[in-house]
Amino acid sequence: MRFILFFTFFLITILSFGQKKTINEESATEQFVLRLHEKKFQFMVKKQLDSLNAILDERVVYVHSNGWQQTKKEITEDLKNGKLIMNSVTVTEAKARVYKGAVIINGKGKFDVVVDGKAVVIDLLYTEVYVRKKEGWLLVTRHANRIN
């Protein structure tokens, strides 16, 4: 009987320590990817295209609030040639959820942009998915909706 009680206590202790480690790892991953997601906006505003390219997956799909979709090449080309100008991005809220090998970010922000010469300031709700690959955490998809 004592052995069973000791074994049960031992098992519960091991499981609880393992769970705390997982929570801490998830928290560190959440914070890292949240910082990366905000840096992505800075790279776009400052036209740091090499840095931006380093965190975009080759097959990224970027869906804007008007339904406009872009590939990695289109995003960088449009920023380079001025079709898309990101004047500023202010993230007002962002939360991350960690899954095995992926992080989903739900955020809100104010975007001051110029698209095809037309200035637009827009409040957006967006979802971004980052996946852990050998190159690091990469953005694989983004979808934004206008907040009325």
N, C-alpha and C positions, 0 to 999 in steps of 0.2 A: 504494500500500500504506500509506504514511504517512497519507494522507488517511483511509483506511478505519479505521485504528487511532485516529486523532485523533477522528473522528466517533463511533466506538463509545465511547471514553472520555467524550466530551462528552455523549452520550445517557445513559450510565449515571449520570453525575454529576447531570444534570438530574432523572432519575427518582428517584434516591436523595434529593435535596433535597425533591422533591415528596412523597415518602412520609413523610419526617420531619414535614413540615408537617401532613399528614393525621393522623398519630399524635398530634401535639401538639393539633390541633383536637379530635380525638376525646377526648383526655384532659381538656381544658378543658370540653367538653360533658358528659362523664361526671360530673365534679366538680360542675358547675352543677346538673345534674338530680338528683344524689344529695342535694345540699343542699336543693333544692326539695322533694324527696320527704320529707325529715325535717321541713321547715317545715310541710308539709301536716299531719303528725301534731300538731305544736304548735298549728296553727290549730284543729284539731279539739278538742284538750284545752282550749284557752283560749276556745273558742267564738267564734273570730274568723271569722265566717261570710262577711263580705265578702272577706276575704283567701282563704279556702277557695274560694269561688265563682269567684274570678279564675283559679284554676289547674285547675278542673274543666271538662272539655269538656261542652257541652250534652247530648251523647249518652253520657256516661260510664256504664259498667256496673260496679257495685261488688258483688262476690260475696264474702260472708262465709263463714267456715269451716263454718257449719251449712247452707249452701245458700241463705241469705237473700240476695236480690238487691235492690239499690237504684239508683234514678236520682239524678241531681244534686239534683232537688227533694226527693226523699225523704231523702237524706242530710242536707241542710241543715235540713229541717223536723224530722227526728228529733233532731238535735242541739239545735235551738232549743227544742223542747217537752219535752225530757228523756227521750224514749223511749230514746235512746242517749246515754249519758254516757261520755266518754273521760276516765278519771281520770289515766292516764299511759300512755305508750308508750315502751318502751326498745328501740331498734334495736340488735341484737347483731351483725348482719352484713348488709351490703348491697353488691352488686356491680352495675355498670351495663355494658351493651353497647350501643354506638352503631351504628345503621344509618342509611341515608339518610332523614332526616326523622323518625326515631324513636329512642327509647331504651327499652330493656327493663331493668327492675330486678328482681333476685331478692334477697329479703331474709328475715331471720329477726328475730323480736322478741318481747318480752313485752308483752302488752296487758292492762291493768287497766281493765275497763269495767263498766258497768251497762246491762243490756238489759231493758227492761220491768220495772224495779225489782229485777232479780236481778243481784247482783254476780258477776263472772266474772274470773278471772285466767287467761290462756291464752297458751301459746307457739304462735306461728304462723310458718309458712313462706308467703311471699306473692310474687306476681309483679305488677308494675305496668308499664303501657306508657304512655309519654308521647310525644306527637306534636307536632312543631313546626308551629305555625299562625301566622297573622298577629298574634294576640294574645300569642304566646310559646309556651313549652312547656306543654302541657295534658295532664292525666291523662285517658286515654280508657278504660282498663279496669284493674281490679284483681281479683285472685282470691287467696283465702287458704285454707290448709289447716292443720288442727290438727297440731302435732307431739306425738306420743305420748311 
